[in-house]
Amino acid sequence: MHDTVELEARGLPAVYVASREFREAGAAQGRALGFQPAAVYVTHPIQDRTDAEMRAIAEAAVDEVVAELTNGAGR
């Protein structure tokens, strides 16, 4: 979240990506920082995933990330 806030402050579009389990925590942190970033939530958990599984998760999310970056420009 802090990286997303920093990038946006520099005028660079960014998307906060986290697993679904952290949706509420991300929203709370965003409120605390006074910032509601574009966000994409992926399947949970991710810590024990193989490289192939992580690629599949990323591939499943990439269109949503691109949409947030392009449609949310100038947030």
N, CA, C and O atoms as a CHARMM CRD file, in Angstrom:
* protein
*
  300
    1    1 MET  N      0.81500  -1.18200   0.00000 PROA 1      0.00000
    2    1 MET  CA     0.00000   0.00000   0.00000 PROA 1      0.00000
    3    1 MET  C      0.86600   1.25600   0.00000 PROA 1      0.00000
    4    1 MET  O      0.60200   2.18700  -0.76200 PROA 1      0.00000
    5    2 HSD  N      1.88200   1.29500   0.83200 PROA 2      0.00000
    6    2 HSD  CA     2.73500   2.48800   0.89300 PROA 2      0.00000
    7    2 HSD  C      3.42400   2.73900  -0.44500 PROA 2      0.00000
    8    2 HSD  O      3.56300   3.89100  -0.85400 PROA 2      0.00000
    9    3 ASP  N      3.85600   1.69100  -1.13000 PROA 3      0.00000
   10    3 ASP  CA     4.47600   1.86000  -2.44700 PROA 3      0.00000
   11    3 ASP  C      3.47900   2.45200  -3.43400 PROA 3      0.00000
   12    3 ASP  O      3.82900   3.32200  -4.23100 PROA 3      0.00000
   13    4 THR  N      2.24400   1.98100  -3.38000 PROA 4      0.00000
   14    4 THR  CA     1.20600   2.49000  -4.26800 PROA 4      0.00000
   15    4 THR  C      0.96300   3.97100  -4.00800 PROA 4      0.00000
   16    4 THR  O      0.86100   4.75600  -4.95100 PROA 4      0.00000
   17    5 VAL  N      0.87100   4.35400  -2.75800 PROA 5      0.00000
   18    5 VAL  CA     0.67300   5.75600  -2.39100 PROA 5      0.00000
   19    5 VAL  C      1.84200   6.59900  -2.89500 PROA 5      0.00000
   20    5 VAL  O      1.63700   7.67600  -3.45500 PROA 5      0.00000
   21    6 GLU  N      3.06000   6.11500  -2.69900 PROA 6      0.00000
   22    6 GLU  CA     4.25700   6.85100  -3.13000 PROA 6      0.00000
   23    6 GLU  C      4.29000   7.01900  -4.64800 PROA 6      0.00000
   24    6 GLU  O      4.58500   8.10600  -5.14500 PROA 6      0.00000
   25    7 LEU  N      3.99200   5.95800  -5.37900 PROA 7      0.00000
   26    7 LEU  CA     3.98400   6.04700  -6.84400 PROA 7      0.00000
   27    7 LEU  C      2.93400   7.04400  -7.32100 PROA 7      0.00000
   28    7 LEU  O      3.21600   7.88300  -8.17600 PROA 7      0.00000
   29    8 GLU  N      1.73300   6.95600  -6.77600 PROA 8      0.00000
   30    8 GLU  CA     0.66700   7.87700  -7.16900 PROA 8      0.00000
   31    8 GLU  C      1.04600   9.32500  -6.83800 PROA 8      0.00000
   32    8 GLU  O      0.74000  10.23300  -7.61000 PROA 8      0.00000
   33    9 ALA  N      1.70500   9.54500  -5.70300 PROA 9      0.00000
   34    9 ALA  CA     2.13500  10.89200  -5.32100 PROA 9      0.00000
   35    9 ALA  C      3.13800  11.46000  -6.31700 PROA 9      0.00000
   36    9 ALA  O      3.24400  12.67600  -6.47500 PROA 9      0.00000
   37   10 ARG  N      3.86300  10.58600  -6.97900 PROA 10     0.00000
   38   10 ARG  CA     4.83800  11.01000  -7.98900 PROA 10     0.00000
   39   10 ARG  C      4.21600  11.13000  -9.37700 PROA 10     0.00000
   40   10 ARG  O      4.90600  11.41400 -10.35600 PROA 10     0.00000
   41   11 GLY  N      2.90800  10.91000  -9.44600 PROA 11     0.00000
   42   11 GLY  CA     2.21200  11.02000 -10.72200 PROA 11     0.00000
   43   11 GLY  C      2.25400   9.76000 -11.56100 PROA 11     0.00000
   44   11 GLY  O      1.92100   9.78700 -12.74600 PROA 11     0.00000
   45   12 LEU  N      2.66100   8.65700 -10.95400 PROA 12     0.00000
   46   12 LEU  CA     2.73600   7.38700 -11.67600 PROA 12     0.00000
   47   12 LEU  C      1.53700   6.52600 -11.30700 PROA 12     0.00000
   48   12 LEU  O      1.32800   6.23800 -10.12900 PROA 12     0.00000
   49   13 PRO  N      0.74700   6.11000 -12.28800 PROA 13     0.00000
   50   13 PRO  CA    -0.40000   5.25700 -11.97900 PROA 13     0.00000
   51   13 PRO  C      0.05800   3.95700 -11.32500 PROA 13     0.00000
   52   13 PRO  O      1.06100   3.37100 -11.73200 PROA 13     0.00000
   53   14 ALA  N     -0.67000   3.51600 -10.32600 PROA 14     0.00000
   54   14 ALA  CA    -0.30500   2.29700  -9.61100 PROA 14     0.00000
   55   14 ALA  C     -1.56700   1.54900  -9.19800 PROA 14     0.00000
   56   14 ALA  O     -2.64200   2.13300  -9.06300 PROA 14     0.00000
   57   15 VAL  N     -1.41200   0.26400  -9.00300 PROA 15     0.00000
   58   15 VAL  CA    -2.50800  -0.58800  -8.54000 PROA 15     0.00000
   59   15 VAL  C     -2.00300  -1.39300  -7.35900 PROA 15     0.00000
   60   15 VAL  O     -0.94300  -2.01600  -7.42400 PROA 15     0.00000
   61   16 TYR  N     -2.75900  -1.37600  -6.29700 PROA 16     0.00000
   62   16 TYR  CA    -2.47400  -2.17000  -5.10400 PROA 16     0.00000
   63   16 TYR  C     -2.96800  -3.58900  -5.37900 PROA 16     0.00000
   64   16 TYR  O     -4.14800  -3.79400  -5.66200 PROA 16     0.00000
   65   17 VAL  N     -2.06000  -4.57000  -5.29500 PROA 17     0.00000
   66   17 VAL  CA    -2.42000  -5.96800  -5.52900 PROA 17     0.00000
   67   17 VAL  C     -2.17600  -6.75100  -4.24800 PROA 17     0.00000
   68   17 VAL  O     -1.08500  -6.71500  -3.67900 PROA 17     0.00000
   69   18 ALA  N     -3.20600  -7.45600  -3.80700 PROA 18     0.00000
   70   18 ALA  CA    -3.10200  -8.26000  -2.58600 PROA 18     0.00000
   71   18 ALA  C     -4.04400  -9.45000  -2.71400 PROA 18     0.00000
   72   18 ALA  O     -4.89800  -9.48800  -3.60000 PROA 18     0.00000
   73   19 SER  N     -3.87900 -10.41100  -1.82900 PROA 19     0.00000
   74   19 SER  CA    -4.80500 -11.53800  -1.84900 PROA 19     0.00000
   75   19 SER  C     -6.11800 -11.12000  -1.18400 PROA 19     0.00000
   76   19 SER  O     -6.15600 -10.19900  -0.36800 PROA 19     0.00000
   77   20 ARG  N     -7.18100 -11.81200  -1.55200 PROA 20     0.00000
   78   20 ARG  CA    -8.52900 -11.45200  -1.09200 PROA 20     0.00000
   79   20 ARG  C     -8.64900 -11.37900   0.42100 PROA 20     0.00000
   80   20 ARG  O     -9.45600 -10.61700   0.95300 PROA 20     0.00000
   81   21 GLU  N     -7.85600 -12.15900   1.09600 PROA 21     0.00000
   82   21 GLU  CA    -7.89700 -12.18100   2.56000 PROA 21     0.00000
   83   21 GLU  C     -7.57900 -10.80600   3.16000 PROA 21     0.00000
   84   21 GLU  O     -7.96300 -10.51500   4.29300 PROA 21     0.00000
   85   22 PHE  N     -6.87800  -9.97100   2.39800 PROA 22     0.00000
   86   22 PHE  CA    -6.43300  -8.67300   2.90200 PROA 22     0.00000
   87   22 PHE  C     -7.26800  -7.50000   2.39400 PROA 22     0.00000
   88   22 PHE  O     -6.86200  -6.34600   2.52500 PROA 22     0.00000
   89   23 ARG  N     -8.42800  -7.79000   1.81900 PROA 23     0.00000
   90   23 ARG  CA    -9.29900  -6.72600   1.29000 PROA 23     0.00000
   91   23 ARG  C     -9.64900  -5.70600   2.38500 PROA 23     0.00000
   92   23 ARG  O     -9.46900  -4.50400   2.18500 PROA 23     0.00000
   93   24 GLU  N    -10.13600  -6.16400   3.51600 PROA 24     0.00000
   94   24 GLU  CA   -10.52500  -5.24400   4.59500 PROA 24     0.00000
   95   24 GLU  C     -9.32200  -4.50900   5.17200 PROA 24     0.00000
   96   24 GLU  O     -9.40200  -3.31300   5.44800 PROA 24     0.00000
   97   25 ALA  N     -8.21500  -5.21000   5.35500 PROA 25     0.00000
   98   25 ALA  CA    -7.00500  -4.57600   5.89200 PROA 25     0.00000
   99   25 ALA  C     -6.48900  -3.51000   4.93100 PROA 25     0.00000
  100   25 ALA  O     -6.06400  -2.43900   5.36300 PROA 25     0.00000
  101   26 GLY  N     -6.52400  -3.79500   3.63700 PROA 26     0.00000
  102   26 GLY  CA    -6.08900  -2.82100   2.64300 PROA 26     0.00000
  103   26 GLY  C     -6.96500  -1.58000   2.64800 PROA 26     0.00000
  104   26 GLY  O     -6.46700  -0.45800   2.56000 PROA 26     0.00000
  105   27 ALA  N     -8.27000  -1.78500   2.75000 PROA 27     0.00000
  106   27 ALA  CA    -9.19100  -0.64900   2.79800 PROA 27     0.00000
  107   27 ALA  C     -8.94600   0.19200   4.05100 PROA 27     0.00000
  108   27 ALA  O     -8.95900   1.42200   3.99000 PROA 27     0.00000
  109   28 ALA  N     -8.72400  -0.47100   5.18100 PROA 28     0.00000
  110   28 ALA  CA    -8.45300   0.25200   6.42900 PROA 28     0.00000
  111   28 ALA  C     -7.15000   1.03300   6.34000 PROA 28     0.00000
  112   28 ALA  O     -7.07500   2.17600   6.79100 PROA 28     0.00000
  113   29 GLN  N     -6.12700   0.42000   5.76200 PROA 29     0.00000
  114   29 GLN  CA    -4.84700   1.11100   5.63800 PROA 29     0.00000
  115   29 GLN  C     -4.98300   2.29600   4.69000 PROA 29     0.00000
  116   29 GLN  O     -4.42800   3.36400   4.94500 PROA 29     0.00000
  117   30 GLY  N     -5.71300   2.11400   3.60800 PROA 30     0.00000
  118   30 GLY  CA    -5.95000   3.21800   2.68700 PROA 30     0.00000
  119   30 GLY  C     -6.64200   4.38700   3.37600 PROA 30     0.00000
  120   30 GLY  O     -6.26100   5.54300   3.18800 PROA 30     0.00000
  121   31 ARG  N     -7.66000   4.08000   4.17300 PROA 31     0.00000
  122   31 ARG  CA    -8.34800   5.15100   4.91800 PROA 31     0.00000
  123   31 ARG  C     -7.38300   5.85300   5.86600 PROA 31     0.00000
  124   31 ARG  O     -7.40000   7.07900   5.97700 PROA 31     0.00000
  125   32 ALA  N     -6.54600   5.08200   6.54600 PROA 32     0.00000
  126   32 ALA  CA    -5.58200   5.66700   7.48700 PROA 32     0.00000
  127   32 ALA  C     -4.59500   6.58200   6.77100 PROA 32     0.00000
  128   32 ALA  O     -4.13900   7.57800   7.33200 PROA 32     0.00000
  129   33 LEU  N     -4.27100   6.23900   5.53700 PROA 33     0.00000
  130   33 LEU  CA    -3.32500   7.04200   4.76000 PROA 33     0.00000
  131   33 LEU  C     -4.02700   8.15500   3.98800 PROA 33     0.00000
  132   33 LEU  O     -3.36900   8.98900   3.36600 PROA 33     0.00000
  133   34 GLY  N     -5.35000   8.17300   4.02400 PROA 34     0.00000
  134   34 GLY  CA    -6.10200   9.17800   3.27700 PROA 34     0.00000
  135   34 GLY  C     -6.06000   8.94000   1.78900 PROA 34     0.00000
  136   34 GLY  O     -6.05900   9.89100   1.00700 PROA 34     0.00000
  137   35 PHE  N     -6.02600   7.68900   1.38400 PROA 35     0.00000
  138   35 PHE  CA    -5.85300   7.34000  -0.02400 PROA 35     0.00000
  139   35 PHE  C     -6.59300   6.04800  -0.31600 PROA 35     0.00000
  140   35 PHE  O     -6.44700   5.06600   0.41200 PROA 35     0.00000
  141   36 GLN  N     -7.37700   6.04300  -1.36800 PROA 36     0.00000
  142   36 GLN  CA    -8.06400   4.82300  -1.78500 PROA 36     0.00000
  143   36 GLN  C     -7.56700   4.45300  -3.18300 PROA 36     0.00000
  144   36 GLN  O     -8.10600   4.92400  -4.18400 PROA 36     0.00000
  145   37 PRO  N     -6.55100   3.61700  -3.24300 PROA 37     0.00000
  146   37 PRO  CA    -5.95000   3.27800  -4.53100 PROA 37     0.00000
  147   37 PRO  C     -6.81400   2.31400  -5.33100 PROA 37     0.00000
  148   37 PRO  O     -7.71300   1.66000  -4.80100 PROA 37     0.00000
  149   38 ALA  N     -6.51400   2.24700  -6.60800 PROA 38     0.00000
  150   38 ALA  CA    -7.06800   1.16600  -7.41700 PROA 38     0.00000
  151   38 ALA  C     -6.52600  -0.11900  -6.81300 PROA 38     0.00000
  152   38 ALA  O     -5.35700  -0.18600  -6.43200 PROA 38     0.00000
  153   39 ALA  N     -7.36600  -1.13200  -6.72600 PROA 39     0.00000
  154   39 ALA  CA    -6.93200  -2.36900  -6.08100 PROA 39     0.00000
  155   39 ALA  C     -7.43000  -3.58100  -6.84800 PROA 39     0.00000
  156   39 ALA  O     -8.53400  -3.58500  -7.39300 PROA 39     0.00000
  157   40 VAL  N     -6.59900  -4.60100  -6.87700 PROA 40     0.00000
  158   40 VAL  CA    -6.95600  -5.89400  -7.46500 PROA 40     0.00000
  159   40 VAL  C     -6.63100  -6.94500  -6.42100 PROA 40     0.00000
  160   40 VAL  O     -5.53300  -6.97500  -5.86500 PROA 40     0.00000
  161   41 TYR  N     -7.59700  -7.79900  -6.16700 PROA 41     0.00000
  162   41 TYR  CA    -7.41900  -8.85200  -5.16200 PROA 41     0.00000
  163   41 TYR  C     -7.38900 -10.21100  -5.84600 PROA 41     0.00000
  164   41 TYR  O     -8.24400 -10.52900  -6.67200 PROA 41     0.00000
  165   42 VAL  N     -6.39100 -11.00200  -5.48700 PROA 42     0.00000
  166   42 VAL  CA    -6.19200 -12.32400  -6.08700 PROA 42     0.00000
  167   42 VAL  C     -6.48000 -13.41000  -5.05900 PROA 42     0.00000
  168   42 VAL  O     -6.69900 -13.13500  -3.88000 PROA 42     0.00000
  169   43 THR  N     -6.47400 -14.63200  -5.53200 PROA 43     0.00000
  170   43 THR  CA    -6.76300 -15.77800  -4.68100 PROA 43     0.00000
  171   43 THR  C     -5.81900 -15.85700  -3.48400 PROA 43     0.00000
  172   43 THR  O     -4.68600 -15.37900  -3.52900 PROA 43     0.00000
  173   44 HSD  N     -6.30700 -16.46100  -2.43600 PROA 44     0.00000
  174   44 HSD  CA    -5.53600 -16.59700  -1.19700 PROA 44     0.00000
  175   44 HSD  C     -5.52300 -18.06300  -0.80800 PROA 44     0.00000
  176   44 HSD  O     -6.51700 -18.74500  -1.05800 PROA 44     0.00000
  177   45 PRO  N     -4.49100 -18.58000  -0.22900 PROA 45     0.00000
  178   45 PRO  CA    -3.19400 -17.96600   0.08600 PROA 45     0.00000
  179   45 PRO  C     -2.24100 -18.05100  -1.10700 PROA 45     0.00000
  180   45 PRO  O     -2.48400 -18.78600  -2.06400 PROA 45     0.00000
  181   46 ILE  N     -1.15900 -17.28800  -1.02800 PROA 46     0.00000
  182   46 ILE  CA    -0.16100 -17.34600  -2.09600 PROA 46     0.00000
  183   46 ILE  C      1.21000 -17.80900  -1.61900 PROA 46     0.00000
  184   46 ILE  O      2.05800 -18.14900  -2.44400 PROA 46     0.00000
  185   47 GLN  N      1.44900 -17.83100  -0.32600 PROA 47     0.00000
  186   47 GLN  CA     2.80300 -18.09300   0.16800 PROA 47     0.00000
  187   47 GLN  C      3.35200 -19.46900  -0.18700 PROA 47     0.00000
  188   47 GLN  O      4.56700 -19.61700  -0.31800 PROA 47     0.00000
  189   48 ASP  N      2.50900 -20.47400  -0.34700 PROA 48     0.00000
  190   48 ASP  CA     3.01200 -21.81500  -0.64200 PROA 48     0.00000
  191   48 ASP  C      2.82000 -22.21600  -2.10000 PROA 48     0.00000
  192   48 ASP  O      2.89700 -23.40100  -2.42600 PROA 48     0.00000
  193   49 ARG  N      2.57800 -21.27200  -2.96200 PROA 49     0.00000
  194   49 ARG  CA     2.32200 -21.56200  -4.37700 PROA 49     0.00000
  195   49 ARG  C      3.61800 -21.83300  -5.12400 PROA 49     0.00000
  196   49 ARG  O      4.67400 -21.28700  -4.80500 PROA 49     0.00000
  197   50 THR  N      3.50300 -22.68900  -6.12400 PROA 50     0.00000
  198   50 THR  CA     4.64500 -22.95200  -7.00000 PROA 50     0.00000
  199   50 THR  C      4.79200 -21.78200  -7.96400 PROA 50     0.00000
  200   50 THR  O      3.89800 -20.94200  -8.07400 PROA 50     0.00000
  201   51 ASP  N      5.91600 -21.73000  -8.65700 PROA 51     0.00000
  202   51 ASP  CA     6.10800 -20.68000  -9.65800 PROA 51     0.00000
  203   51 ASP  C      5.00700 -20.73200 -10.70700 PROA 51     0.00000
  204   51 ASP  O      4.48500 -19.69400 -11.11400 PROA 51     0.00000
  205   52 ALA  N      4.65300 -21.92900 -11.14600 PROA 52     0.00000
  206   52 ALA  CA     3.60500 -22.08300 -12.16400 PROA 52     0.00000
  207   52 ALA  C      2.26000 -21.57900 -11.64200 PROA 52     0.00000
  208   52 ALA  O      1.51200 -20.93200 -12.37500 PROA 52     0.00000
  209   53 GLU  N      1.95500 -21.87200 -10.39100 PROA 53     0.00000
  210   53 GLU  CA     0.70300 -21.39000  -9.80200 PROA 53     0.00000
  211   53 GLU  C      0.70100 -19.86900  -9.68500 PROA 53     0.00000
  212   53 GLU  O     -0.32000 -19.22600  -9.93200 PROA 53     0.00000
  213   54 MET  N      1.83700 -19.29600  -9.31200 PROA 54     0.00000
  214   54 MET  CA     1.92700 -17.83700  -9.21000 PROA 54     0.00000
  215   54 MET  C      1.76100 -17.18600 -10.58000 PROA 54     0.00000
  216   54 MET  O      1.10900 -16.14800 -10.69700 PROA 54     0.00000
  217   55 ARG  N      2.34600 -17.78700 -11.61600 PROA 55     0.00000
  218   55 ARG  CA     2.16500 -17.26400 -12.97200 PROA 55     0.00000
  219   55 ARG  C      0.68700 -17.29600 -13.35800 PROA 55     0.00000
  220   55 ARG  O      0.17300 -16.34100 -13.94200 PROA 55     0.00000
  221   56 ALA  N      0.00900 -18.39000 -13.03200 PROA 56     0.00000
  222   56 ALA  CA    -1.41500 -18.50900 -13.35700 PROA 56     0.00000
  223   56 ALA  C     -2.23600 -17.44800 -12.62100 PROA 56     0.00000
  224   56 ALA  O     -3.15400 -16.86500 -13.19700 PROA 56     0.00000
  225   57 ILE  N     -1.91300 -17.20100 -11.36900 PROA 57     0.00000
  226   57 ILE  CA    -2.61000 -16.16200 -10.59800 PROA 57     0.00000
  227   57 ILE  C     -2.37100 -14.79500 -11.24000 PROA 57     0.00000
  228   57 ILE  O     -3.30300 -14.00700 -11.39700 PROA 57     0.00000
  229   58 ALA  N     -1.12800 -14.52100 -11.60700 PROA 58     0.00000
  230   58 ALA  CA    -0.79200 -13.24200 -12.24400 PROA 58     0.00000
  231   58 ALA  C     -1.49300 -13.10300 -13.59000 PROA 58     0.00000
  232   58 ALA  O     -2.03400 -12.04200 -13.90100 PROA 58     0.00000
  233   59 GLU  N     -1.48800 -14.15200 -14.37900 PROA 59     0.00000
  234   59 GLU  CA    -2.14300 -14.10800 -15.68500 PROA 59     0.00000
  235   59 GLU  C     -3.64400 -13.87700 -15.54300 PROA 59     0.00000
  236   59 GLU  O     -4.24800 -13.18100 -16.35800 PROA 59     0.00000
  237   60 ALA  N     -4.23900 -14.45800 -14.51500 PROA 60     0.00000
  238   60 ALA  CA    -5.67200 -14.26900 -14.28700 PROA 60     0.00000
  239   60 ALA  C     -5.99500 -12.83500 -13.86600 PROA 60     0.00000
  240   60 ALA  O     -7.11600 -12.37100 -14.07500 PROA 60     0.00000
  241   61 ALA  N     -5.04000 -12.13700 -13.28200 PROA 61     0.00000
  242   61 ALA  CA    -5.27400 -10.78400 -12.76800 PROA 61     0.00000
  243   61 ALA  C     -4.81300  -9.67900 -13.70300 PROA 61     0.00000
  244   61 ALA  O     -5.21600  -8.52900 -13.53200 PROA 61     0.00000
  245   62 VAL  N     -3.98600  -9.99100 -14.68000 PROA 62     0.00000
  246   62 VAL  CA    -3.33600  -8.93900 -15.46500 PROA 62     0.00000
  247   62 VAL  C     -4.33100  -8.04600 -16.20000 PROA 62     0.00000
  248   62 VAL  O     -4.11900  -6.83500 -16.26000 PROA 62     0.00000
  249   63 ASP  N     -5.39700  -8.59100 -16.75400 PROA 63     0.00000
  250   63 ASP  CA    -6.36100  -7.74300 -17.45900 PROA 63     0.00000
  251   63 ASP  C     -7.02400  -6.75000 -16.51000 PROA 63     0.00000
  252   63 ASP  O     -7.25800  -5.59700 -16.87500 PROA 63     0.00000
  253   64 GLU  N     -7.32300  -7.19200 -15.30700 PROA 64     0.00000
  254   64 GLU  CA    -7.92500  -6.30100 -14.31500 PROA 64     0.00000
  255   64 GLU  C     -6.93500  -5.21400 -13.88600 PROA 64     0.00000
  256   64 GLU  O     -7.32200  -4.06200 -13.69300 PROA 64     0.00000
  257   65 VAL  N     -5.67200  -5.57800 -13.73700 PROA 65     0.00000
  258   65 VAL  CA    -4.64300  -4.59400 -13.37600 PROA 65     0.00000
  259   65 VAL  C     -4.51200  -3.54800 -14.47900 PROA 65     0.00000
  260   65 VAL  O     -4.47800  -2.35000 -14.19900 PROA 65     0.00000
  261   66 VAL  N     -4.44000  -3.99600 -15.72700 PROA 66     0.00000
  262   66 VAL  CA    -4.32600  -3.06300 -16.85500 PROA 66     0.00000
  263   66 VAL  C     -5.55100  -2.15500 -16.91700 PROA 66     0.00000
  264   66 VAL  O     -5.42300  -0.95300 -17.15100 PROA 66     0.00000
  265   67 ALA  N     -6.73200  -2.72300 -16.71000 PROA 67     0.00000
  266   67 ALA  CA    -7.95400  -1.91300 -16.72200 PROA 67     0.00000
  267   67 ALA  C     -7.91400  -0.85000 -15.63300 PROA 67     0.00000
  268   67 ALA  O     -8.29100   0.29700 -15.87200 PROA 67     0.00000
  269   68 GLU  N     -7.46700  -1.21600 -14.45300 PROA 68     0.00000
  270   68 GLU  CA    -7.37000  -0.23700 -13.36200 PROA 68     0.00000
  271   68 GLU  C     -6.34900   0.85000 -13.69500 PROA 68     0.00000
  272   68 GLU  O     -6.57300   2.02500 -13.40100 PROA 68     0.00000
  273   69 LEU  N     -5.24600   0.46600 -14.30000 PROA 69     0.00000
  274   69 LEU  CA    -4.21600   1.44800 -14.65500 PROA 69     0.00000
  275   69 LEU  C     -4.71000   2.41200 -15.72800 PROA 69     0.00000
  276   69 LEU  O     -4.42300   3.60800 -15.66400 PROA 69     0.00000
  277   70 THR  N     -5.44000   1.91100 -16.70000 PROA 70     0.00000
  278   70 THR  CA    -5.86100   2.75900 -17.81700 PROA 70     0.00000
  279   70 THR  C     -7.16200   3.49600 -17.53400 PROA 70     0.00000
  280   70 THR  O     -7.30200   4.65700 -17.91900 PROA 70     0.00000
  281   71 ASN  N     -8.10500   2.86000 -16.88000 PROA 71     0.00000
  282   71 ASN  CA    -9.39000   3.50100 -16.59900 PROA 71     0.00000
  283   71 ASN  C     -9.33200   4.39200 -15.37500 PROA 71     0.00000
  284   71 ASN  O    -10.14000   5.30900 -15.23100 PROA 71     0.00000
  285   72 GLY  N     -8.38500   4.12900 -14.49600 PROA 72     0.00000
  286   72 GLY  CA    -8.28300   4.90100 -13.26500 PROA 72     0.00000
  287   72 GLY  C     -7.26400   6.01700 -13.34800 PROA 72     0.00000
  288   72 GLY  O     -6.96200   6.65100 -12.33600 PROA 72     0.00000
  289   73 ALA  N     -6.72500   6.27200 -14.53400 PROA 73     0.00000
  290   73 ALA  CA    -5.69400   7.30000 -14.69000 PROA 73     0.00000
  291   73 ALA  C     -6.21400   8.65200 -14.20400 PROA 73     0.00000
  292   73 ALA  O     -7.36200   9.01500 -14.46200 PROA 73     0.00000
  293   74 GLY  N     -5.37900   9.37100 -13.51800 PROA 74     0.00000
  294   74 GLY  CA    -5.73800  10.69300 -13.02700 PROA 74     0.00000
  295   74 GLY  C     -6.54200  10.65800 -11.74000 PROA 74     0.00000
  296   74 GLY  O     -7.21400  11.62800 -11.38900 PROA 74     0.00000
  297   75 ARG  N     -6.47000   9.55200 -11.05000 PROA 75     0.00000
  298   75 ARG  CA    -7.18900   9.35600  -9.78500 PROA 75     0.00000
  299   75 ARG  C     -6.85900  10.44500  -8.80300 PROA 75     0.00000
  300   75 ARG  O     -7.37200  10.44300  -7.68400 PROA 75     0.00000
